[in-house]
Amino acid sequence: MKLLAGVRVLDLSRMLAGPYGSMLLADMGAEVIKVEEPDGGDPMRVMGPPFLPDGASAYFLSINRNKKSVAIDLTRPDGQAAFLDLARAADVVWENFRPGIMERLGCDPARLLALNPRLVICSISAYGQDGPYRDWPAFDLALQAMGGAMSLTGEPGGRPVRMGLPMGDLAGGMFGAFAVAGALFRRERTGRGGLVDLSLLDAQVSLLTYIAQYFWTDGRVPGRMGSAHTSVVPYQALATRDGHLIVAVFAEKFWAGFCRALERPAWRDDPRFADNRARVAHRDALLPLIEAVVPARTTDEWLKRLHAEGVPAAPILAVDQVLADPQVQLRRMVVSMPHPGLGEIPTLGTPLKVDGAMDLEVAPPPRLGEHTDAVLAALAGYGVERLAALRASGAIA
């Protein structure tokens, strides 16, 4: 069953955070209507390289499945009027303009809620709808920088590094979808919509979790530790004969098995390594010992030995290996998507499995304005003559 079946979302968002979050809503069954400028649409339509053989952007393809496209010029009064007619019939308006842009377009939250009090409006912005940074432009890199992630990522003594995954954007999309689902639940109980003010910086700060609490507890400013952990040893990547793996001795019960797997029983009796607190205190003594042993065997050999002892360990996989991994394939995290002109192409599945199944229909991203007439006719009741007049004026495409 589609969790959000029957929910209509007007998606005004661009770039990554917004379209990713609205795709999550679409994956859960919402009807997501991507409202784009007639002249070019979402700039991500031409983001690249790489591009598909038909010239389409792989970036755009990755975050816009299962959506419809309506091309409306919101800078024109008749285009604004058409959007407001759609808002009357919608459940959610989802946007990630800079603060103040919706007001300039005549589609500010107060006006939208006056037209449709049941509407849930999610406004995603870099720094929020208020505050001294309100009008600053930002992309993922800036949010990782200002939210603390870059100060924590990289090797000790090295320069700041951004996370390989664009979590400044992705976290905002996930929090936004989560918030919209919660607001829709509240509406079912109260009949009232409302405004979600979601700041990407807020989202990054919230992800600091225990790292922030550590600082408040001991006053030490956390820094870069590579793949290691402040509070656990050993917990990091290790070089093997043919690659790398990670070990995570996160509970005391795993330490004895780790020593057996590495054939170093004496470490168990060494008072410097007696428990995790002692191992953290003597990190600089223990890690060189471990790093001298692990290169003697291959990754697969170590995984067999560590898993036989019940020790958490895993290989470090490159993206091609992840996508071909049998567990990933079994869980349908790689699925097939029909594409006009290209046939079936691979795309990512959804981690949401409900009632033991993944209820995901995969439709390719829409062409710009592909559903303009159908959506305006169905939701706003526009007839052929009205549509023709709007198209002639340039308000729609």
C-alpha positions as CSV (number, residue, x, y, z in Angstrom):
1,M,0.0,0.0,0.0
2,K,1.3,3.5,-0.9
3,L,1.8,5.3,2.4
4,L,1.0,8.7,0.9
5,A,-1.5,7.7,-1.8
6,G,-3.9,10.5,-2.6
7,V,-1.5,13.3,-1.4
8,R,-0.9,16.0,-4.0
9,V,2.4,17.8,-3.8
10,L,3.2,21.0,-5.8
11,D,7.0,20.8,-6.0
12,L,8.7,24.2,-6.8
13,S,12.1,23.0,-5.7
14,R,15.4,23.0,-7.6
15,M,18.9,21.7,-7.3
16,L,19.3,18.6,-4.9
17,A,17.8,19.0,-1.4
18,G,14.3,19.9,-2.7
19,P,14.0,17.4,-5.5
20,Y,15.5,14.6,-3.5
21,G,13.0,15.1,-0.7
22,S,10.1,15.4,-3.0
23,M,11.2,12.2,-4.7
24,L,11.0,10.5,-1.3
25,L,7.4,11.6,-1.1
26,A,6.8,10.4,-4.6
27,D,8.3,7.0,-3.7
28,M,5.8,6.8,-0.9
29,G,2.9,7.2,-3.4
30,A,2.3,11.0,-3.4
31,E,1.4,12.6,-6.7
32,V,4.4,15.0,-7.0
33,I,3.8,17.8,-9.6
34,K,7.1,19.5,-10.5
35,V,6.3,23.2,-11.3
36,E,9.0,24.5,-13.5
37,E,9.8,27.6,-15.5
38,P,8.8,27.2,-19.2
39,D,12.3,28.4,-20.3
40,G,14.6,25.5,-19.3
41,G,12.9,24.3,-16.2
42,D,15.0,23.0,-13.3
43,P,18.6,23.9,-13.9
44,M,19.6,20.3,-12.9
45,R,18.1,19.2,-16.3
46,V,21.4,20.2,-17.8
47,M,23.7,19.3,-14.9
48,G,26.7,17.3,-15.9
49,P,28.7,15.5,-17.2
50,P,27.9,12.7,-17.4
51,F,24.9,12.6,-19.7
52,L,22.8,9.7,-21.0
53,P,23.0,8.8,-24.7
54,D,19.9,10.9,-25.4
55,G,21.6,14.0,-23.8
56,A,19.6,13.8,-20.5
57,S,21.4,14.6,-17.3
58,A,22.3,11.6,-15.1
59,Y,22.1,14.0,-12.1
60,F,18.5,15.0,-12.9
61,L,17.6,11.4,-13.6
62,S,18.7,10.3,-10.1
63,I,16.3,12.6,-8.1
64,N,13.2,13.2,-10.2
65,R,11.6,9.8,-10.8
66,N,7.9,9.3,-10.3
67,K,7.0,13.0,-10.8
68,K,4.9,15.0,-13.2
69,S,6.0,18.3,-14.8
70,V,4.0,21.4,-15.3
71,A,5.6,24.4,-16.9
72,I,4.2,27.7,-15.5
73,D,5.8,31.1,-15.5
74,L,5.3,32.4,-12.0
75,T,6.7,35.8,-12.9
76,R,3.5,36.5,-14.9
77,P,0.2,37.3,-13.2
78,D,-1.7,34.7,-15.2
79,G,0.9,32.1,-14.4
80,Q,0.6,33.0,-10.7
81,A,-3.1,32.7,-10.9
82,A,-2.8,29.3,-12.5
83,F,-0.5,28.1,-9.7
84,L,-2.9,29.5,-7.0
85,D,-5.7,27.5,-8.6
86,L,-3.5,24.4,-8.3
87,A,-2.7,25.2,-4.7
88,R,-6.4,25.2,-3.9
89,A,-6.6,21.5,-4.8
90,A,-3.2,20.5,-3.4
91,D,-2.1,19.0,-0.1
92,V,1.5,20.1,0.0
93,V,3.5,23.0,-1.4
94,W,7.2,22.1,-1.4
95,E,9.8,24.8,-2.2
96,N,13.4,25.7,-1.7
97,F,13.7,29.2,-2.9
98,R,15.7,31.8,-0.9
99,P,13.5,33.5,1.7
100,G,11.4,36.2,0.2
101,I,11.2,34.8,-3.3
102,M,7.7,33.2,-2.7
103,E,6.4,36.6,-1.6
104,R,7.8,38.2,-4.8
105,L,6.1,35.6,-6.9
106,G,2.8,36.3,-5.2
107,C,2.7,32.8,-3.6
108,D,3.7,33.5,0.0
109,P,2.6,31.1,2.7
110,A,0.1,33.5,4.2
111,R,-1.7,33.8,0.8
112,L,-1.5,30.1,0.1
113,L,-2.9,29.2,3.6
114,A,-5.7,31.8,3.2
115,L,-6.7,30.0,0.0
116,N,-6.3,26.5,1.4
117,P,-6.1,26.3,5.2
118,R,-5.4,22.5,4.9
119,L,-2.3,23.1,2.9
120,V,1.1,21.9,4.3
121,I,3.9,24.2,3.1
122,C,7.5,23.0,3.4
123,S,10.0,25.8,2.8
124,I,13.5,24.5,2.7
125,S,16.3,27.1,2.7
126,A,20.0,27.2,3.6
127,Y,19.7,29.1,6.9
128,G,16.0,29.4,7.6
129,Q,13.4,32.1,7.2
130,D,14.9,34.4,9.8
131,G,18.3,35.3,11.3
132,P,21.4,37.2,10.1
133,Y,22.2,34.5,7.4
134,R,18.7,34.4,6.0
135,D,19.6,35.9,2.6
136,W,23.0,34.2,2.2
137,P,23.2,31.9,-0.9
138,A,24.5,28.4,-0.2
139,F,25.1,24.9,-1.6
140,D,25.9,21.6,0.0
141,L,29.6,22.5,0.5
142,A,28.7,25.6,2.5
143,L,26.3,23.7,4.8
144,Q,28.9,21.0,5.5
145,A,31.4,23.8,6.3
146,M,29.2,25.8,8.6
147,G,27.5,22.8,10.2
148,G,30.8,21.3,11.5
149,A,31.0,18.3,9.2
150,M,34.1,19.4,7.3
151,S,36.0,20.1,10.6
152,L,35.4,16.4,11.5
153,T,36.1,14.8,8.1
154,G,39.6,13.9,7.0
155,E,42.8,12.6,8.5
156,P,44.3,14.0,11.7
157,G,46.4,17.0,10.9
158,G,45.0,17.3,7.4
159,R,43.0,20.0,5.8
160,P,39.1,20.0,6.0
161,V,37.4,17.6,3.6
162,R,33.8,17.5,2.5
163,M,31.9,14.2,2.9
164,G,31.7,12.3,-0.3
165,L,27.9,12.1,0.1
166,P,26.3,15.5,-0.2
167,M,24.7,15.3,3.3
168,G,24.2,19.1,3.5
169,D,21.5,18.7,0.9
170,L,20.4,15.1,1.4
171,A,19.7,15.5,5.1
172,G,17.5,18.5,4.3
173,G,15.5,16.5,1.8
174,M,15.1,13.6,4.3
175,F,14.1,15.9,7.2
176,G,11.7,17.7,4.9
177,A,9.9,14.6,3.8
178,F,9.8,13.5,7.5
179,A,8.3,16.8,8.6
180,V,5.7,16.8,5.8
181,A,4.6,13.3,6.7
182,G,4.2,14.5,10.3
183,A,2.3,17.6,9.3
184,L,-0.1,15.6,7.2
185,F,-0.7,13.3,10.2
186,R,-1.5,16.4,12.3
187,R,-3.8,17.6,9.7
188,E,-5.8,14.4,9.8
189,R,-6.4,15.0,13.4
190,T,-7.0,18.8,13.4
191,G,-7.9,19.7,9.8
192,R,-5.2,22.3,9.9
193,G,-2.2,22.7,7.6
194,G,0.7,24.9,8.4
195,L,4.2,26.0,7.5
196,V,7.4,23.9,7.9
197,D,10.5,26.2,8.1
198,L,13.3,23.8,7.4
199,S,16.9,25.1,7.5
200,L,19.7,23.0,5.9
201,L,22.1,24.4,8.5
202,D,19.7,23.3,11.3
203,A,19.6,19.9,9.8
204,Q,23.4,19.7,9.8
205,V,23.7,20.9,13.4
206,S,21.1,18.3,14.5
207,L,23.3,15.6,13.0
208,L,26.2,16.5,15.4
209,T,24.3,14.4,18.1
210,Y,26.9,12.8,20.5
211,I,29.7,14.9,19.1
212,A,28.1,18.1,20.4
213,Q,27.3,16.4,23.7
214,Y,30.9,15.3,24.1
215,F,32.0,19.0,23.7
216,W,29.6,20.2,26.3
217,T,30.8,17.4,28.6
218,D,34.6,17.7,28.5
219,G,35.1,21.0,26.7
220,R,37.3,19.5,24.0
221,V,36.7,20.6,20.4
222,P,36.4,17.5,18.3
223,G,38.6,17.3,15.2
224,R,39.5,15.0,12.3
225,M,40.2,11.4,13.2
226,G,40.1,9.7,9.8
227,S,38.0,6.6,10.1
228,A,38.6,6.2,13.9
229,H,36.2,6.9,16.7
230,T,36.8,9.2,19.7
231,S,35.4,6.7,22.2
232,V,36.1,3.2,20.8
233,V,39.4,1.3,20.0
234,P,39.7,-0.5,17.7
235,Y,37.1,1.1,15.5
236,Q,38.5,2.1,12.1
237,A,39.7,1.1,8.6
238,L,42.7,-1.2,8.4
239,A,44.9,-2.0,5.4
240,T,45.0,-5.6,4.4
241,R,47.3,-7.4,1.9
242,D,44.9,-6.5,-1.0
243,G,42.8,-3.7,0.2
244,H,41.0,-2.4,3.3
245,L,38.4,-3.5,5.8
246,I,36.8,-2.0,8.9
247,V,36.6,-3.4,12.4
248,A,34.2,-2.1,15.0
249,V,34.9,-3.5,18.5
250,F,32.0,-1.4,19.8
251,A,31.2,-3.6,22.8
252,E,33.6,-5.3,25.2
253,K,32.3,-8.8,24.2
254,F,34.0,-8.4,20.8
255,W,37.6,-7.8,22.1
256,A,38.4,-11.4,23.0
257,G,37.2,-12.6,19.6
258,F,39.2,-9.9,17.9
259,C,42.4,-11.1,19.7
260,R,41.7,-14.7,18.8
261,A,41.1,-13.8,15.1
262,L,44.4,-12.0,15.0
263,E,46.1,-14.7,16.9
264,R,47.3,-12.3,19.6
265,P,45.9,-13.7,22.9
266,A,48.4,-11.8,24.9
267,W,46.6,-8.6,24.1
268,R,43.7,-9.8,26.2
269,D,45.9,-10.0,29.3
270,D,47.8,-6.7,28.7
271,P,46.5,-4.3,31.3
272,R,46.8,-1.4,28.8
273,F,44.1,-3.1,26.7
274,A,42.0,-4.7,29.4
275,D,38.8,-2.8,28.5
276,N,37.7,-0.1,26.1
277,R,38.6,2.8,28.4
278,A,42.1,1.5,28.7
279,R,42.4,0.9,25.0
280,V,41.3,4.4,24.2
281,A,43.9,5.7,26.7
282,H,46.6,3.6,25.0
283,R,45.4,4.0,21.5
284,D,48.8,5.1,20.3
285,A,50.3,1.8,21.7
286,L,47.7,-0.6,20.4
287,L,47.0,0.6,16.9
288,P,50.6,0.2,15.6
289,L,50.4,-3.4,16.9
290,I,47.2,-4.1,15.0
291,E,48.4,-2.3,11.9
292,A,51.5,-4.5,11.9
293,V,49.5,-7.7,11.8
294,V,46.6,-7.0,9.4
295,P,48.6,-6.6,6.2
296,A,49.7,-10.3,6.5
297,R,46.3,-11.6,5.1
298,T,43.8,-10.6,2.4
299,T,40.6,-8.8,3.2
300,D,38.5,-12.0,2.5
301,E,40.8,-14.0,4.8
302,W,40.4,-11.5,7.7
303,L,36.6,-11.3,7.2
304,K,36.3,-15.1,7.5
305,R,38.3,-15.1,10.7
306,L,36.7,-12.1,12.3
307,H,33.1,-13.2,11.4
308,A,33.9,-16.7,12.8
309,E,34.5,-14.9,16.1
310,G,31.4,-12.7,15.8
311,V,33.4,-9.5,15.4
312,P,31.8,-6.7,13.4
313,A,33.9,-6.3,10.3
314,A,33.2,-5.3,6.7
315,P,35.0,-4.6,3.4
316,I,35.3,-1.1,2.1
317,L,33.5,-1.3,-1.2
318,A,33.8,1.1,-4.2
319,V,30.5,2.3,-5.7
320,D,30.6,-0.3,-8.5
321,Q,31.1,-3.1,-5.9
322,V,28.2,-1.7,-3.8
323,L,25.8,-1.7,-6.8
324,A,26.7,-5.3,-7.7
325,D,26.7,-6.6,-4.1
326,P,24.3,-9.6,-3.7
327,Q,22.8,-8.2,-0.5
328,V,22.1,-4.9,-2.2
329,Q,20.6,-6.7,-5.2
330,L,18.5,-9.0,-3.0
331,R,17.1,-6.0,-1.2
332,R,16.1,-4.4,-4.5
333,M,18.2,-1.4,-4.0
334,V,19.0,-1.5,-7.7
335,V,15.9,-1.6,-9.8
336,S,15.0,-1.2,-13.5
337,M,13.4,2.0,-14.8
338,P,11.8,2.2,-18.2
339,H,13.1,5.1,-20.2
340,P,11.7,6.4,-23.5
341,G,14.3,5.8,-26.2
342,L,16.8,4.0,-24.0
343,G,14.7,1.1,-22.8
344,E,15.3,-0.3,-19.3
345,I,18.0,1.5,-17.3
346,P,19.2,0.9,-13.7
347,T,18.3,3.2,-10.9
348,L,18.3,3.1,-7.1
349,G,15.5,1.5,-5.2
350,T,14.0,2.7,-1.9
351,P,15.1,1.6,1.6
352,L,11.4,1.7,2.6
353,K,10.0,-1.8,2.9
354,V,6.5,-1.9,4.4
355,D,4.7,-5.1,5.3
356,G,7.6,-7.1,4.0
357,A,7.6,-5.6,0.5
358,M,9.0,-2.7,-1.4
359,D,6.0,-1.0,-3.0
360,L,7.8,1.1,-5.5
361,E,6.7,2.0,-9.0
362,V,9.6,3.5,-11.0
363,A,8.6,6.0,-13.7
364,P,11.3,8.1,-15.5
365,P,11.6,11.8,-14.8
366,P,9.1,13.8,-16.8
367,R,9.9,15.9,-19.8
368,L,9.6,19.7,-19.2
369,G,5.9,20.5,-19.2
370,E,4.9,17.0,-20.1
371,H,1.8,17.1,-17.8
372,T,0.9,20.8,-18.0
373,D,-2.5,20.5,-19.7
374,A,-3.5,17.3,-17.9
375,V,-2.8,18.6,-14.4
376,L,-4.4,22.0,-15.0
377,A,-7.5,20.3,-16.4
378,A,-7.8,17.8,-13.6
379,L,-6.9,20.0,-10.6
380,A,-8.0,23.4,-11.7
381,G,-10.8,22.5,-14.2
382,Y,-9.2,24.4,-17.1
383,G,-10.7,23.8,-20.5
384,V,-9.1,23.8,-23.9
385,E,-9.7,27.5,-24.5
386,R,-8.2,28.6,-21.2
387,L,-5.2,26.4,-21.7
388,A,-4.7,27.8,-25.2
389,A,-4.9,31.4,-24.0
390,L,-2.4,30.7,-21.2
391,R,0.0,29.1,-23.7
392,A,-0.4,31.9,-26.2
393,S,0.5,34.5,-23.5
394,G,3.6,32.5,-22.4
395,A,2.2,31.7,-19.0
396,I,2.5,27.9,-19.5
397,A,4.3,25.6,-21.8
